[in-house]
Amino acid sequence: MNPGVAWAFAPGRVNLLGDHTDYVGGLAIPMAIDLGTRVEGRRGGSVIRLSSTWSREAAEIPLHVDDPRSVEPEWARYIAGVASELAALGVELTGFTGIVRSTVPVGAGLSSSAALEVATALALGFEGSDRALAELAQRAEHRASGVPCGIMDQLTAACGVAGHALLMDFTSGSVEPVPVPDTAEVVVVHSGQDRSLTGTAYAQRRDACLQAVELLGHGHGAELGGVV
């Protein structure tokens, strides 16, 4: 690789089992898919400049952004969130000029934002464990969207294994690859209805799930509620 040139890739995901379990200590079985997001470009300069394959609006983002939700275009907020979280970790950021190429349909429920966050963090120089990468990307999504999402999408983008689903236990924090039989074929069909977390009642669903955990008893609530 040429000096200063960097690229990173992260996959989208489909969920086979378990929704709204990643913040209440349940189980889920997502899997990475063959569609994903690649961030490529050259490090250097004092701002992050990125174009994308799905938007005519390019992004020019300062290295330090107090409120990623103020950034335009909207997709660039996730880039700003990642940069802000990297800076908070003490990573010495430099500028970046390049392009984001993605085959994950935006708004199709395949975690395009998580793939973008994970790939961006790696391209900008993140170094650490897969779990630390997923946690940074989750925090970036919170800052970019204002939606208190769980960590399943980001964990899948960071930990995906070809030919495997991932059994996630959000009580113990374990992520275990589970082989998908060669005879099995997972088919994902787009309903034609676009969605985004900010346009749904995700936050209300989260509150309802946490209330249900409390109603199950303080013992379960104490065990499950602290896992994010």
Disulfide bonds with the S-S distance in Angstrom:
none
